[in-house]
Amino acid sequence: MRTFTSGLVLFLAAGALAIAHHGLAAFDQTNKVTLKGTVTEFHFVNPHSVVEFEVKDDKGHVQEWQAEMTSPVHLKGWTATSLEPGNVVTVTGYRAKSGAFYLWVTNLSSSNGVELRALK
Amino acid sequence: MHLSCRSIRPSSLVQTAGSLLISAMPLLAQGQTEVGIPVTDSLVLAKCGACHAADEKGNLQRISWARATPEGWQEALKRMIREHDVSLTPPEARAIVKYLSGRHGLAPEESKPVMYYAERRVHDEAGLLNAPLLEACGKCHDAARALSWRRTADGWKQFAETHAGRYRFKPDQQAIAYLAKVAPFYSREWASWRARANAPEPTGRWLMTAHVQGRGKFHGEIDVEAAGGVDEFLTRMRLHSVNDGVVVVRTGRSVMYGGSAWRGRSQGISVANAAPDDLSTEAREAMWVAPDGSKVEGRWFWGQYDELGVDVTMQRASADPALLLVDPPSFKAGSNASRIRLIGDRFPAQVTPADVSVGPGMTVRRIISSTPDEIVAEVDVAADALAGKRNVSFRSSTLESAVAIYDRVDYVKVTPESSLATFGNQTHSRGFQQFEAIGYQRGADGRPHTADDLELGPVQVTWSMEVFYEIDPTKQDRVGTVSPTGFFTPAAANPGNNYDVWIIATAKTEKGKDGKPLVGKGYVVVTVPTYTFEGRTFVRELDRWIEEGSSAR
């Protein structure tokens, strides 16, 4: 199992796009949620990597979720193919306050062995 | 080269000599053990020599042991004007930059790796360069800014100490050692380049190809003529769009520094319209000239953040036919009677299928038409043709990897994959972003987004956008809009906040295995031009926010 640790850079600061550029105000940090789904796309880009995945709700309807992570430079050891369509992921994080299907990832594990364990 | 020199003051260099890093000590005693480049220009001697002490060989302290790109010398001169009250008229400043960039410049092989800095391209340096260097330099500017200089080991040490003192940080010894190793004052490339008696003469007719993000390929020609001053030129170019035949005519003026650094300005002969991406807009030109003078490549750019521009390649015109572009850039295996356009120069009156080679698996069935600058042919592609790039030739003129043969479009990539756009305010115009959708077939490894994937060219798409965390799509207008051509315009009102936005390209015809249209996404952060944090004001630069006033570093 490959485990990676990510520090969360919290605010806009001097530095390139590689630096995370926003805080977590858009996310409800009082509650963590955990979702299990299938990866449809992985964006290994600045300023935040994003994994898109599909989750089936209680009624079997598919929900399209996006889980946001830190920047590639802080995802030590990750590449653009660390997560691929078809991987089954379990994602834990803070959900967007707006109710949109967005998460800020704190932990992630994938069926291909990739794992992210964040500091926060 | 346009240098802002507003501080034309009567104060003499003598008044500020004490603040410059001067010393009456013999230069060798300071550790300058390498042979310097004597300064022979009377203006440089007059303006710089009062503070930069000269030795008996004509070397000026520090200056004779440093080399840099035109941008490097321009920045150094600005600092001298700003911090040390050096008094210069704009023509004097331009003349000094020109002399130093020529005699104390970089060899083409040295400047090419850092051209992205002069070309104002967003360039991710992470992973490409030494980590301590990135840590030391990257918080305020591209590491390429440092790598645009060449100094002795002592020179780098002295520079780092001065720089650290000025901006209050601790010099990183590993970064200094790295710079001394990869950016030495003396190099074989420089010795070889300097020894050549004559710089390539750029006057005459050149053939051009260009790529305009979102508008595709252009081709044309540029005439370069002497402008009167040494290494100064007038240009007139005519570009044709491959996609729609639109013609753009521009004129300009350029300077060739040291035979390898083309810098200039040009603008359309027709008045630019209000559209920020109008191709008649005045643009800066930063281009690299190949050592043999046969090729020039670089970027013309404009915009509040230099975010709009044209990627340009020039090659010398000759008496022989030259193939410049092929359109379309890809063909599907098994397609028959497809039209292919070969765009070039001096094609002969009589052309036969035997004159055109399109690689294995493709057959030229007939020539439909030909003119001196375009051949239209009909080609068949075998159903079992292997996917991959093909060279295309017209007689002896070959364009490598000019077309791709593919089986299917596996995914759509939106470029740039990540980018910035910026709201405007009283002091800053808006920063825009043009997107493009490119089709790809997976390579032999079967995985998307890997190095062996086959690029197929632009895909027809419908553009839309999605603001992160937003559940009401009617509120997207407060962030901005994306046009049917993929041009993102931030909202006119600055909301004082950052927004993360997906720019979404939905293919009009290509579908995935699930039967749904292929979709690609580009990530744009729509941000503010300035913000204040803990009493410090930050402003957006090319790809980062820097503390106000620090851009002069």
Interface residues (C-beta under 8 A of the other chain):
Chain A: F11 L12 A13 A14 G15 A16 L17 A18 I19 H21 H22 A26 E41 H43 F44 V45 N46 P47 H48 V50 Q66 E68 P72 V73 A80 T81 E84 P85 A96 K97 S98 G99 A100 Y102
Chain B: V122 D124 E125 A126 G127 G138 K139 C140 E417 S418 L420 R447 P448 H449 T450 F468 Y469 E470 I471 N498 D500 K521 Y523 V525 T527 Y531 F533 F538 D543 R544 W545 I546 E547 S550
